[in-house]
Amino acid sequence: MVRFLVRMAITALGVLLVAYLGLIQLRGFGPGLSPSWAVFGMAFVFAVVLGLVNGIIKPIAQALALPISVLTLGIFALIVNLGMFYLAAWLVRPWVTLNDSWLMTGLAAIVVALFSGVAGAMTKRDRD
């Protein structure tokens, strides 16, 4: 349970970073504003929803997109990742809004995915 909370907190920091850079908008936070605990709570909820979407829906979407991913040598996986980011933002839409530019949203999705990957590597259970 502690590993899960730490992983979500690190992912929430990634969400705060992309919101601070202006790639996405969190309600009450943006470039030049200092974060509050309420804003961190919104980022944490978004991180949890993103984790659930990535854990439940993303494997199905990747399996359905496997032929296209093979043809594009895996580049289409970025499109699937972007779709999951859009879906998670839609589920928490009063708190998180995405920019009109899919390129900025794609960059935000990549940055948050990097934070999530680092968090997963840091909290990985050692198998003896």
Secondary structure as the mmCIF struct_conf table of DSSP 4:
data_model
#
loop_
_struct_conf.conf_type_id
_struct_conf.id
_struct_conf.beg_label_comp_id
_struct_conf.beg_label_asym_id
_struct_conf.beg_label_seq_id
_struct_conf.end_label_comp_id
_struct_conf.end_label_asym_id
_struct_conf.end_label_seq_id
HELX_RH_AL_P HELX_RH_AL_P1 VAL A 2 TYR A 20
TURN_TY1_P TURN_TY1_P1 LEU A 21 GLY A 22
BEND BEND1 LEU A 23 LEU A 23
STRN STRN1 ILE A 24 LEU A 26
TURN_TY1_P TURN_TY1_P2 ARG A 27 GLY A 28
STRN STRN2 PHE A 29 PHE A 29
TURN_TY1_P TURN_TY1_P3 PRO A 31 GLY A 32
HELX_LH_PP_P HELX_LH_PP_P1 LEU A 33 PRO A 35
HELX_RH_AL_P HELX_RH_AL_P2 TRP A 37 ILE A 56
TURN_TY1_P TURN_TY1_P4 ILE A 57 ILE A 57
HELX_RH_AL_P HELX_RH_AL_P3 LYS A 58 LEU A 64
TURN_TY1_P TURN_TY1_P5 ALA A 65 ALA A 65
HELX_RH_AL_P HELX_RH_AL_P4 LEU A 66 LEU A 71
TURN_TY1_P TURN_TY1_P6 THR A 72 ILE A 75
HELX_RH_AL_P HELX_RH_AL_P5 PHE A 76 LEU A 91
TURN_TY1_P TURN_TY1_P7 VAL A 92 TRP A 95
STRN STRN3 VAL A 96 LEU A 98
BEND BEND2 ASP A 100 ASP A 100
HELX_RH_AL_P HELX_RH_AL_P6 TRP A 102 MET A 122
TURN_TY1_P TURN_TY1_P8 THR A 123 THR A 123
HELX_LH_PP_P HELX_LH_PP_P2 LYS A 124 ASP A 126
#
